[in-house]
């Protein structure tokens, strides 16, 4: 997880998409575990298929509520499942 208003070191504003923060979205949960189970995939397979770092995917799958996510990573994960971002993200608190 990134500090509020922060951008992870691997991303810059040039060409990178800054993470969503609680000031714009509240708490969210990514439905990675459920979707992976439906496909018969492990979390490692989700990471490989999406091109998102395994530790990032694992972290997103474990947290029941996050106030910040990397939108580029979320988009890649959604594409791996062949779903929209809206179908991957559950808004817990606005």
HELIX and SHEET records of a PDB file:
HELIX    1   1 UNK A   22  UNK A   25  1                                   4    
HELIX    2   2 UNK A   32  UNK A   39  1                                   8    
HELIX    3   3 UNK A   43  UNK A   50  1                                   8    
HELIX    4   4 UNK A   54  UNK A   62  1                                   9    
HELIX    5   5 UNK A   71  UNK A   81  1                                  11    
HELIX    6   6 UNK A   85  UNK A   88  1                                   4    
SHEET    1   A 2 UNK A  27  UNK A  30  0                                        
SHEET    2   A 2 UNK A  89  UNK A  93 -1                                        
END                                                                             
